[in-house]
Amino acid sequence: MTAIIRDYRIKDFRAVKAIHEKTQIDYKFPNIVSPLFLVKKVMEYDGKVVAACGLYVQVECYLWMDPTAWADPETKMAAIEVLDKQAMDAAWLKGIDQACLWLPPGMERFGERLTEDLGFTKDRDNWVSYSKPTERFFNANHN
């Protein structure tokens, strides 16, 4: 019995989709043939695909807004809307089709503005976001 890790091939699509469906996790199976999936790997065990992973390009949104009284709340929101539109258009023109953000605790009211005014959707209740840099793993394996 041997396990190998290799690049995803189009012939793996059905196996990977079947694994996704078996997990019954509450998200739609993504378009894994999208060029925004820069990395796709599968694990074969005795010739059968038993696991897969993909790394999808998306952008993380940041907002820096002067908290002083330089403008009333409506004017500040209008400024955010203009910035958002320009930034999303620029991202789309660069080939990015997904933007995400992490809203800090205590900003729930602004979360309503994100969904109602800026077109964001809350991803999944009770899911926790994690991140990690890729550089340290590359350096650890290539020094």
MDAnalysis code that builds the backbone (N, CA, C; Angstrom):
import MDAnalysis as mda
import numpy as np

u = mda.Universe.empty(429, n_residues=143, atom_resindex=np.repeat(np.arange(143), 3), trajectory=True)
u.add_TopologyAttr("name", ["N", "CA", "C"] * 143)
u.add_TopologyAttr("resid", np.arange(1, 144))
u.add_TopologyAttr("resname", ["MET", "THR", "ALA", "ILE", "ILE", "ARG", "ASP", "TYR", "ARG", "ILE", "LYS", "ASP", "PHE", "ARG", "ALA", "VAL", "LYS", "ALA", "ILE", "HIS", "GLU", "LYS", "THR", "GLN", "ILE", "ASP", "TYR", "LYS", "PHE", "PRO", "ASN", "ILE", "VAL", "SER", "PRO", "LEU", "PHE", "LEU", "VAL", "LYS", "LYS", "VAL", "MET", "GLU", "TYR", "ASP", "GLY", "LYS", "VAL", "VAL", "ALA", "ALA", "CYS", "GLY", "LEU", "TYR", "VAL", "GLN", "VAL", "GLU", "CYS", "TYR", "LEU", "TRP", "MET", "ASP", "PRO", "THR", "ALA", "TRP", "ALA", "ASP", "PRO", "GLU", "THR", "LYS", "MET", "ALA", "ALA", "ILE", "GLU", "VAL", "LEU", "ASP", "LYS", "GLN", "ALA", "MET", "ASP", "ALA", "ALA", "TRP", "LEU", "LYS", "GLY", "ILE", "ASP", "GLN", "ALA", "CYS", "LEU", "TRP", "LEU", "PRO", "PRO", "GLY", "MET", "GLU", "ARG", "PHE", "GLY", "GLU", "ARG", "LEU", "THR", "GLU", "ASP", "LEU", "GLY", "PHE", "THR", "LYS", "ASP", "ARG", "ASP", "ASN", "TRP", "VAL", "SER", "TYR", "SER", "LYS", "PRO", "THR", "GLU", "ARG", "PHE", "PHE", "ASN", "ALA", "ASN", "HIS", "ASN"])
u.atoms.positions = np.array([
    [0.842, -1.179, 0.000],
    [0.000, 0.000, 0.000],
    [0.887, 1.242, 0.000],
    [0.616, 2.115, -0.964],
    [1.421, 3.327, -1.043],
    [0.533, 4.542, -1.258],
    [0.967, 5.638, -0.686],
    [0.285, 6.915, -0.874],
    [1.235, 7.845, -1.603],
    [0.680, 8.583, -2.568],
    [1.488, 9.580, -3.263],
    [0.704, 10.891, -3.338],
    [1.446, 11.970, -3.296],
    [0.874, 13.296, -3.492],
    [1.300, 13.738, -4.892],
    [0.345, 14.228, -5.649],
    [0.649, 14.679, -7.007],
    [-0.258, 15.837, -7.376],
    [0.059, 16.475, -8.499],
    [-0.794, 17.545, -9.003],
    [-2.136, 16.975, -9.444],
    [-3.175, 17.763, -9.233],
    [-4.524, 17.435, -9.686],
    [-4.524, 17.346, -11.211],
    [-5.296, 16.383, -11.714],
    [-5.537, 16.257, -13.154],
    [-7.040, 16.329, -13.377],
    [-7.449, 16.773, -14.538],
    [-8.880, 16.924, -14.837],
    [-9.632, 15.613, -14.621],
    [-8.974, 14.486, -14.836],
    [-9.637, 13.182, -14.625],
    [-9.956, 12.931, -13.152],
    [-9.397, 13.732, -12.231],
    [-9.662, 13.593, -10.797],
    [-10.945, 14.298, -10.368],
    [-11.541, 15.076, -11.268],
    [-12.687, 15.917, -10.898],
    [-13.778, 15.131, -10.185],
    [-14.229, 14.046, -10.771],
    [-15.340, 13.280, -10.164],
    [-14.979, 12.739, -8.786],
    [-13.767, 12.264, -8.638],
    [-13.352, 11.718, -7.336],
    [-13.328, 12.815, -6.279],
    [-12.782, 13.985, -6.638],
    [-12.702, 15.080, -5.675],
    [-14.103, 15.589, -5.337],
    [-14.951, 15.701, -6.345],
    [-16.323, 16.156, -6.091],
    [-17.069, 15.152, -5.215],
    [-16.873, 13.875, -5.438],
    [-17.528, 12.848, -4.616],
    [-17.059, 12.934, -3.158],
    [-15.774, 13.187, -2.958],
    [-15.264, 13.357, -1.596],
    [-15.933, 14.564, -0.947],
    [-16.023, 15.668, -1.687],
    [-16.685, 16.873, -1.172],
    [-18.119, 16.559, -0.743],
    [-18.855, 15.858, -1.584],
    [-20.255, 15.532, -1.272],
    [-20.361, 14.617, -0.053],
    [-19.440, 13.687, 0.096],
    [-19.466, 12.778, 1.248],
    [-19.245, 13.514, 2.566],
    [-18.492, 14.612, 2.534],
    [-18.216, 15.339, 3.776],
    [-19.450, 16.051, 4.311],
    [-20.395, 16.386, 3.445],
    [-21.625, 17.090, 3.809],
    [-21.357, 18.412, 4.523],
    [-20.242, 19.051, 4.192],
    [-19.945, 20.375, 4.747],
    [-20.758, 21.397, 3.958],
    [-21.224, 22.427, 4.652],
    [-22.200, 23.351, 4.061],
    [-21.603, 24.434, 3.160],
    [-20.925, 24.037, 2.110],
    [-20.544, 25.008, 1.089],
    [-20.573, 24.336, -0.274],
    [-20.892, 25.149, -1.253],
    [-20.995, 24.681, -2.636],
    [-19.614, 24.276, -3.147],
    [-19.575, 23.182, -3.888],
    [-18.320, 22.737, -4.488],
    [-17.826, 23.819, -5.445],
    [-16.604, 24.286, -5.277],
    [-16.113, 25.381, -6.112],
    [-15.764, 24.930, -7.530],
    [-15.569, 25.897, -8.377],
    [-15.144, 25.632, -9.745],
    [-13.638, 25.381, -9.733],
    [-13.247, 24.133, -9.523],
    [-11.827, 23.833, -9.360],
    [-11.041, 23.896, -10.661],
    [-11.712, 24.086, -11.784],
    [-10.975, 24.275, -13.035],
    [-10.651, 25.753, -13.265],
    [-11.112, 26.631, -12.374],
    [-10.812, 28.054, -12.479],
    [-9.309, 28.283, -12.405],
    [-8.789, 29.193, -13.231],
    [-7.360, 29.510, -13.134],
    [-6.995, 30.182, -11.816],
    [-7.992, 30.607, -11.038],
    [-7.707, 31.192, -9.737],
    [-7.334, 30.135, -8.698],
    [-7.544, 28.863, -9.012],
    [-6.987, 27.788, -8.190],
    [-5.553, 27.597, -8.669],
    [-4.630, 28.280, -8.031],
    [-3.238, 28.243, -8.466],
    [-2.556, 26.932, -8.130],
    [-2.983, 26.304, -7.054],
    [-2.389, 25.048, -6.617],
    [-3.516, 24.056, -6.372],
    [-3.372, 22.869, -6.947],
    [-4.323, 21.779, -6.700],
    [-3.509, 20.497, -6.560],
    [-3.684, 19.819, -5.450],
    [-2.958, 18.583, -5.172],
    [-3.952, 17.493, -4.779],
    [-3.613, 16.267, -5.093],
    [-4.406, 15.127, -4.639],
    [-3.481, 14.116, -3.972],
    [-4.087, 13.326, -3.093],
    [-3.385, 12.191, -2.506],
    [-4.047, 10.936, -3.033],
    [-3.242, 10.074, -3.602],
    [-3.712, 8.768, -4.038],
    [-3.226, 7.736, -3.037],
    [-4.122, 6.848, -2.668],
    [-3.766, 5.738, -1.791],
    [-4.165, 4.474, -2.526],
    [-3.193, 3.646, -2.824],
    [-3.414, 2.444, -3.643],
    [-4.143, 2.779, -4.941],
    [-3.744, 3.883, -5.566],
    [-4.295, 4.253, -6.864],
    [-5.630, 4.967, -6.830],
    [-6.184, 5.207, -5.639],
    [-7.483, 5.876, -5.513],
    [-7.288, 7.251, -4.877],
    [-7.945, 8.270, -5.443],
    [-7.885, 9.605, -4.856],
    [-8.673, 9.588, -3.556],
    [-7.988, 9.890, -2.442],
    [-8.629, 9.867, -1.123],
    [-8.634, 11.236, -0.447],
    [-7.891, 12.172, -1.005],
    [-7.846, 13.524, -0.441],
    [-7.371, 14.484, -1.514],
    [-7.753, 15.741, -1.356],
    [-7.316, 16.779, -2.292],
    [-7.305, 18.119, -1.571],
    [-6.507, 19.029, -2.069],
    [-6.531, 20.394, -1.554],
    [-6.291, 21.355, -2.709],
    [-6.801, 22.544, -2.535],
    [-6.612, 23.571, -3.546],
    [-6.388, 24.907, -2.881],
    [-5.592, 25.741, -3.502],
    [-5.329, 27.078, -3.002],
    [-5.867, 28.069, -4.025],
    [-6.848, 28.835, -3.597],
    [-7.602, 29.744, -4.459],
    [-7.186, 31.175, -4.197],
    [-7.005, 31.941, -5.251],
    [-6.617, 33.341, -5.108],
    [-7.850, 34.181, -4.804],
    [-7.785, 34.905, -3.721],
    [-8.788, 35.910, -3.403],
    [-8.075, 37.037, -2.686],
    [-8.713, 38.153, -2.586],
    [-8.079, 39.288, -1.925],
    [-8.717, 39.513, -0.571],
    [-7.926, 40.029, 0.336],
    [-8.420, 40.400, 1.662],
    [-8.589, 41.913, 1.689],
    [-9.755, 42.353, 2.117],
    [-10.061, 43.782, 2.158],
    [-9.610, 44.393, 3.479],
    [-9.011, 45.545, 3.381],
    [-8.640, 46.346, 4.543],
    [-9.251, 47.730, 4.362],
    [-9.640, 48.359, 5.457],
    [-10.148, 49.725, 5.422],
    [-9.465, 50.514, 6.523],
    [-8.924, 51.647, 6.142],
    [-8.363, 52.582, 7.109],
    [-9.163, 53.870, 6.991],
    [-9.863, 54.237, 8.053],
    [-10.711, 55.429, 8.052],
    [-10.387, 56.252, 9.291],
    [-10.093, 57.515, 9.081],
    [-9.815, 58.429, 10.188],
    [-11.039, 58.458, 11.101],
    [-10.888, 58.102, 12.384],
    [-12.039, 58.025, 13.278],
    [-12.489, 59.382, 13.825],
    [-11.772, 60.432, 13.497],
    [-12.164, 61.741, 14.018],
    [-13.401, 62.248, 13.281],
    [-13.910, 63.388, 13.722],
    [-15.151, 63.956, 13.181],
    [-14.903, 64.793, 11.922],
    [-14.112, 64.297, 10.989],
    [-13.863, 65.024, 9.746],
    [-15.100, 65.073, 8.855],
    [-16.047, 64.147, 9.113],
    [-17.293, 64.115, 8.344],
    [-18.351, 63.414, 9.177],
    [-19.634, 63.611, 8.793],
    [-20.709, 62.906, 9.488],
    [-20.734, 61.445, 9.026],
    [-21.448, 60.563, 9.749],
    [-21.465, 59.140, 9.410],
    [-21.928, 58.852, 7.978],
    [-22.894, 59.604, 7.478],
    [-23.382, 59.364, 6.112],
    [-22.296, 59.670, 5.081],
    [-21.557, 60.738, 5.301],
    [-20.476, 61.101, 4.380],
    [-19.360, 60.067, 4.434],
    [-19.055, 59.588, 5.635],
    [-18.034, 58.547, 5.762],
    [-18.465, 57.277, 5.032],
    [-19.749, 56.913, 5.169],
    [-20.234, 55.718, 4.480],
    [-20.189, 55.915, 2.971],
    [-20.524, 57.096, 2.505],
    [-20.439, 57.381, 1.067],
    [-18.997, 57.241, 0.586],
    [-18.053, 57.701, 1.390],
    [-16.640, 57.554, 1.033],
    [-16.251, 56.081, 0.946],
    [-16.713, 55.280, 1.899],
    [-16.424, 53.844, 1.887],
    [-17.017, 53.201, 0.636],
    [-18.242, 53.582, 0.278],
    [-18.887, 53.013, -0.907],
    [-18.090, 53.319, -2.168],
    [-17.607, 54.549, -2.305],
    [-16.815, 54.920, -3.486],
    [-15.495, 54.150, -3.498],
    [-14.807, 54.091, -2.354],
    [-13.569, 53.318, -2.273],
    [-13.802, 51.854, -2.632],
    [-14.869, 51.283, -2.072],
    [-15.189, 49.877, -2.320],
    [-15.420, 49.625, -3.807],
    [-16.222, 50.454, -4.434],
    [-16.529, 50.272, -5.869],
    [-15.252, 50.325, -6.698],
    [-14.427, 51.330, -6.442],
    [-13.183, 51.467, -7.201],
    [-12.252, 50.268, -6.966],
    [-12.140, 49.839, -5.707],
    [-11.254, 48.718, -5.387],
    [-11.758, 47.409, -6.000],
    [-13.068, 47.157, -5.922],
    [-13.612, 45.916, -6.487],
    [-13.483, 45.906, -8.009],
    [-13.713, 47.040, -8.647],
    [-13.522, 47.117, -10.099],
    [-12.070, 46.820, -10.470],
    [-11.132, 47.417, -9.733],
    [-9.713, 47.196, -10.006],
    [-9.340, 45.725, -9.797],
    [-9.873, 45.103, -8.739],
    [-9.591, 43.684, -8.492],
    [-10.138, 42.824, -9.626],
    [-11.359, 43.113, -10.078],
    [-11.973, 42.352, -11.169],
    [-11.107, 42.441, -12.426],
    [-10.621, 43.635, -12.732],
    [-9.783, 43.825, -13.925],
    [-8.442, 43.103, -13.811],
    [-8.029, 42.786, -12.600],
    [-6.796, 42.017, -12.399],
    [-7.069, 40.513, -12.354],
    [-8.331, 40.114, -12.573],
    [-8.664, 38.698, -12.625],
    [-9.110, 38.097, -11.314],
    [-9.338, 38.909, -10.305],
    [-9.764, 38.416, -8.994],
    [-11.281, 38.463, -8.924],
    [-11.906, 37.355, -8.523],
    [-13.374, 37.347, -8.472],
    [-13.943, 37.133, -7.072],
    [-13.094, 37.222, -6.052],
    [-13.566, 36.999, -4.684],
    [-12.799, 37.904, -3.743],
    [-13.510, 38.597, -2.889],
    [-12.887, 39.429, -1.858],
    [-13.442, 39.011, -0.504],
    [-12.598, 39.003, 0.502],
    [-13.039, 38.621, 1.842],
    [-12.521, 39.641, 2.843],
    [-13.120, 39.620, 4.018],
    [-12.635, 40.464, 5.100],
    [-12.990, 39.815, 6.415],
    [-12.292, 40.239, 7.437],
    [-12.552, 39.769, 8.785],
    [-12.958, 40.976, 9.605],
    [-14.155, 40.933, 10.124],
    [-14.699, 42.037, 10.909],
    [-14.374, 41.815, 12.379],
    [-13.710, 42.775, 13.014],
    [-13.341, 42.590, 14.418],
    [-14.560, 42.557, 15.339],
    [-14.423, 41.918, 16.493],
    [-15.513, 41.932, 17.477],
    [-15.886, 43.375, 17.825],
    [-17.159, 43.586, 18.077],
    [-17.642, 44.913, 18.426],
    [-18.041, 45.762, 17.238],
    [-17.868, 45.244, 16.040],
    [-18.185, 46.012, 14.834],
    [-19.425, 45.443, 14.122],
    [-20.283, 44.753, 14.868],
    [-21.429, 44.089, 14.271],
    [-22.335, 45.056, 13.499],
    [-22.503, 46.276, 14.014],
    [-23.336, 47.255, 13.295],
    [-22.763, 47.552, 11.918],
    [-21.437, 47.646, 11.831],
    [-20.827, 47.868, 10.525],
    [-21.019, 46.643, 9.635],
    [-21.110, 45.472, 10.237],
    [-21.400, 44.259, 9.465],
    [-22.712, 44.373, 8.719],
    [-23.684, 45.026, 9.338],
    [-24.964, 45.250, 8.645],
    [-24.758, 46.139, 7.427],
    [-23.909, 47.148, 7.517],
    [-23.614, 48.020, 6.378],
    [-22.898, 47.231, 5.276],
    [-22.007, 46.315, 5.695],
    [-21.299, 45.500, 4.711],
    [-22.275, 44.715, 3.845],
    [-23.289, 44.127, 4.478],
    [-24.238, 43.311, 3.725],
    [-25.286, 44.159, 3.013],
    [-25.816, 45.153, 3.692],
    [-26.910, 45.943, 3.124],
    [-26.446, 46.957, 2.084],
    [-25.284, 47.574, 2.298],
    [-24.852, 48.668, 1.433],
    [-23.722, 48.298, 0.478],
    [-22.864, 47.349, 0.871],
    [-21.680, 47.077, 0.064],
    [-21.702, 45.728, -0.648],
    [-22.724, 44.912, -0.423],
    [-22.866, 43.668, -1.175],
    [-22.095, 42.474, -0.652],
    [-21.507, 42.571, 0.534],
    [-20.843, 41.408, 1.118],
    [-21.904, 40.456, 1.657],
    [-21.549, 39.202, 1.801],
    [-22.407, 38.239, 2.484],
    [-21.616, 37.656, 3.649],
    [-22.309, 37.404, 4.738],
    [-21.666, 36.741, 5.865],
    [-21.438, 35.298, 5.438],
    [-20.225, 34.822, 5.568],
    [-19.913, 33.501, 5.032],
    [-20.613, 32.375, 5.773],
    [-20.174, 32.058, 6.936],
    [-20.756, 30.929, 7.651],
    [-20.748, 31.209, 9.145],
    [-21.906, 31.092, 9.763],
    [-21.976, 31.238, 11.215],
    [-21.129, 30.154, 11.869],
    [-20.486, 30.538, 12.929],
    [-19.716, 29.626, 13.774],
    [-18.452, 29.073, 13.121],
    [-18.111, 29.523, 11.921],
    [-16.839, 29.119, 11.321],
    [-15.804, 30.137, 11.764],
    [-14.628, 29.678, 12.088],
    [-13.564, 30.553, 12.554],
    [-12.517, 30.661, 11.455],
    [-12.029, 31.859, 11.236],
    [-11.028, 32.099, 10.207],
    [-9.622, 31.862, 10.765],
    [-8.756, 31.253, 9.956],
    [-7.359, 31.044, 10.295],
    [-6.514, 31.499, 9.117],
    [-5.275, 31.832, 9.363],
    [-4.361, 32.165, 8.275],
    [-2.949, 31.746, 8.649],
    [-2.086, 31.664, 7.637],
    [-0.677, 31.382, 7.882],
    [0.125, 31.848, 6.678],
    [1.365, 32.231, 6.909],
    [2.218, 32.622, 5.796],
    [2.787, 31.376, 5.112],
    [3.021, 31.451, 3.831],
    [3.603, 30.307, 3.119],
    [5.122, 30.292, 3.203],
    [5.735, 31.447, 3.366],
    [7.192, 31.566, 3.313],
    [7.909, 30.673, 4.323],
    [7.409, 30.635, 5.569],
    [8.149, 29.879, 6.579],
    [8.166, 28.383, 6.259],
    [7.110, 27.878, 5.621],
    [7.074, 26.464, 5.265],
    [8.018, 26.181, 4.109],
    [8.070, 27.094, 3.155],
    [8.986, 26.938, 2.025],
    [10.419, 26.957, 2.524],
    [10.757, 27.939, 3.351],
    [12.126, 28.059, 3.858],
    [12.530, 26.863, 4.708],
    [11.601, 26.344, 5.492],
    [11.913, 25.192, 6.342],
    [12.225, 23.950, 5.513],
    [11.618, 23.846, 4.351],
    [11.810, 22.663, 3.507],
    [12.891, 22.836, 2.450],
    [13.416, 24.047, 2.291],
    [14.382, 24.283, 1.211],
    [15.686, 24.920, 1.687],
    [15.985, 24.830, 2.946],
    [17.269, 25.365, 3.446],
    [18.290, 24.269, 3.589],
])
